[in-house]
Amino acid sequence: MRFIYNIYKQFAALERQHLRKDVRRGMTKVVIMYDSKSGNTEAMAKSIAEGAKAVSGVEVVLRKLGEPFSLRILDDADALILGSPAHYGHVTLEMRDFLARLRGAQEAGRLELRGKIGAAFGSYGWDGGVCIERLGIDLENLGIKVQSPVLAQVPPLPYSALKEKSLNECRNLGETIATKALKQ
């Protein structure tokens, strides 16, 4: 019985993917979900969105955690990029809760993320960016093909603004992920 269920889930995922492309007439969708506390991760997310929008044929959806949205945008996505600031060596509680909900929705068959292109990004001050690497691992565990994470170190206060170099790296990441999603 389990075997039949697994085959059905695989078929349903393929059918959803086929319908998704037909409905959008070939438009590739990149979804960027982020959490931000001081504005640094939000600035990174907006820069990533700029880079992705520069690729012709790509639609970009940018959402901050806490804003209402349908899981459908994730199901319809060709690429998913998640970002969070480091908070005591971990992603924020909101991002951890979001990841748990994604796992639950995927396990229940309400969401299919396997095979999508993805990336992780975030800002940090003192933990060395380990939590952003863990965020990438969380994406891989959802079946997402993760590209290299972008890390932007934020100097200790009072100099906590991101440098333009970091924002350019974010734009490059957005463009790279959008291009790969378009070719997929």
C-alpha positions as CSV (number, residue, x, y, z in Angstrom):
1,M,0.0,0.0,0.0
2,R,2.8,2.4,0.9
3,F,4.4,1.7,-2.6
4,I,1.2,2.7,-4.4
5,Y,1.0,5.9,-2.2
6,N,4.6,6.8,-3.1
7,I,4.0,6.3,-6.8
8,Y,0.8,8.5,-6.6
9,K,2.8,11.3,-4.8
10,Q,5.5,11.2,-7.5
11,F,2.9,11.3,-10.3
12,A,1.0,14.2,-8.6
13,A,4.3,16.2,-8.2
14,L,5.0,15.8,-11.9
15,E,1.5,16.7,-12.8
16,R,1.7,19.9,-10.6
17,Q,5.0,20.8,-12.2
18,H,3.5,20.4,-15.7
19,L,0.4,22.4,-14.9
20,R,2.5,25.1,-13.2
21,K,4.5,25.7,-16.3
22,D,1.4,25.7,-18.5
23,V,-0.5,28.2,-16.3
24,R,2.4,30.7,-16.3
25,R,3.1,30.2,-20.0
26,G,6.8,29.4,-19.4
27,M,7.4,32.2,-16.9
28,T,10.0,31.2,-14.3
29,K,9.2,32.2,-10.7
30,V,11.8,32.9,-8.1
31,V,10.4,33.3,-4.5
32,I,12.5,35.0,-1.9
33,M,11.4,34.6,1.7
34,Y,13.3,36.3,4.5
35,D,13.2,37.5,8.1
36,S,14.9,40.6,9.2
37,K,15.4,42.3,12.5
38,S,17.7,45.3,11.9
39,G,17.1,45.7,8.2
40,N,20.3,44.2,6.9
41,T,18.8,40.9,5.8
42,E,15.9,42.8,4.2
43,A,18.4,44.9,2.2
44,M,20.1,41.7,1.1
45,A,16.7,40.2,0.1
46,K,15.8,43.3,-2.0
47,S,19.2,43.2,-3.7
48,I,18.8,39.5,-4.5
49,A,15.4,40.4,-6.0
50,E,16.9,43.1,-8.1
51,G,19.4,40.7,-9.5
52,A,16.7,38.1,-10.3
53,K,14.5,40.7,-11.9
54,A,17.3,41.6,-14.3
55,V,16.9,38.2,-15.9
56,S,14.3,38.3,-18.7
57,G,11.4,35.9,-18.4
58,V,11.6,35.7,-14.6
59,E,8.9,36.7,-12.1
60,V,10.1,37.5,-8.6
61,V,8.0,37.2,-5.4
62,L,9.5,38.9,-2.3
63,R,7.9,38.1,1.1
64,K,8.9,38.9,4.6
65,L,8.0,36.3,7.2
66,G,4.9,37.4,9.0
67,E,3.2,38.7,5.9
68,P,0.2,36.6,4.9
69,F,0.7,34.5,1.7
70,S,-0.5,31.3,0.2
71,L,1.7,28.2,0.1
72,R,0.7,28.1,-3.5
73,I,3.5,30.7,-4.3
74,L,6.0,28.2,-3.0
75,D,4.5,25.3,-4.9
76,D,4.5,27.4,-8.1
77,A,8.1,28.5,-7.6
78,D,10.9,27.3,-9.7
79,A,13.5,28.6,-7.2
80,L,13.3,29.3,-3.5
81,I,15.7,31.6,-1.7
82,L,15.5,31.9,2.1
83,G,17.3,34.5,4.3
84,S,17.6,35.1,8.0
85,P,19.8,37.1,10.3
86,A,21.8,35.1,12.9
87,H,20.3,35.2,16.3
88,Y,22.5,33.6,19.0
89,G,24.1,31.3,16.4
90,H,20.7,30.3,14.8
91,V,18.3,31.6,12.3
92,T,15.4,33.5,13.9
93,L,12.5,31.7,15.6
94,E,10.2,32.9,12.8
95,M,12.5,31.2,10.2
96,R,12.7,28.0,12.3
97,D,8.9,27.9,12.6
98,F,8.5,28.6,8.9
99,L,10.9,25.7,8.0
100,A,9.0,23.4,10.3
101,R,5.7,24.3,8.6
102,L,7.3,23.7,5.2
103,R,8.4,20.2,6.3
104,G,4.9,19.5,7.7
105,A,3.2,20.7,4.5
106,Q,5.6,18.7,2.3
107,E,5.2,15.5,4.4
108,A,1.4,15.9,4.2
109,G,1.6,16.2,0.4
110,R,0.3,19.8,0.3
111,L,3.6,21.2,-1.0
112,E,6.3,19.9,-3.2
113,L,9.8,21.5,-3.0
114,R,11.9,18.6,-4.2
115,G,14.0,19.4,-7.2
116,K,13.7,23.2,-7.1
117,I,16.7,25.4,-7.2
118,G,17.5,27.2,-4.0
119,A,19.9,29.3,-1.9
120,A,20.3,30.6,1.6
121,F,21.6,34.0,2.7
122,G,21.8,36.1,5.8
123,S,23.5,38.6,7.9
124,Y,25.5,37.9,11.0
125,G,27.9,39.7,13.4
126,W,29.8,37.3,15.5
127,D,28.8,33.6,14.8
128,G,30.8,33.3,11.6
129,G,27.8,32.6,9.5
130,V,27.3,29.0,10.7
131,C,23.5,29.5,11.0
132,I,23.3,30.4,7.3
133,E,25.1,27.2,6.4
134,R,22.6,25.3,8.5
135,L,19.8,27.1,6.7
136,G,21.2,25.8,3.4
137,I,21.2,22.3,5.0
138,D,17.6,22.7,6.0
139,L,16.8,23.5,2.3
140,E,18.7,20.5,1.1
141,N,16.7,18.3,3.6
142,L,13.5,19.6,1.9
143,G,14.9,18.3,-1.4
144,I,16.0,21.7,-2.8
145,K,19.1,21.9,-4.9
146,V,21.0,24.5,-2.9
147,Q,23.6,26.8,-4.5
148,S,26.4,28.3,-2.4
149,P,25.0,30.5,0.4
150,V,25.8,34.2,0.4
151,L,27.1,35.5,3.7
152,A,27.4,39.2,4.5
153,Q,29.2,39.9,7.7
154,V,27.9,42.9,9.6
155,P,30.5,44.7,11.8
156,P,29.7,45.1,15.5
157,L,27.6,48.1,16.4
158,P,27.6,51.1,15.8
159,Y,28.8,50.3,12.3
160,S,26.1,47.8,11.3
161,A,25.3,48.8,7.8
162,L,26.0,46.4,4.9
163,K,28.7,47.4,2.5
164,E,27.9,47.9,-1.2
165,K,30.2,44.9,-2.0
166,S,27.9,42.6,0.0
167,L,24.8,44.0,-1.8
168,N,26.5,43.4,-5.2
169,E,27.2,39.8,-4.2
170,C,23.5,39.5,-3.4
171,R,22.5,40.9,-6.8
172,N,24.8,38.4,-8.4
173,L,23.2,35.6,-6.4
174,G,19.8,36.6,-7.5
175,E,20.8,36.7,-11.2
176,T,22.6,33.4,-10.9
177,I,19.7,31.6,-9.3
178,A,17.2,33.1,-11.7
179,T,19.3,32.1,-14.7
180,K,19.6,28.5,-13.4
181,A,15.9,28.3,-12.7
182,L,15.2,29.6,-16.2
183,K,17.3,26.8,-17.7
184,Q,15.8,24.1,-15.5
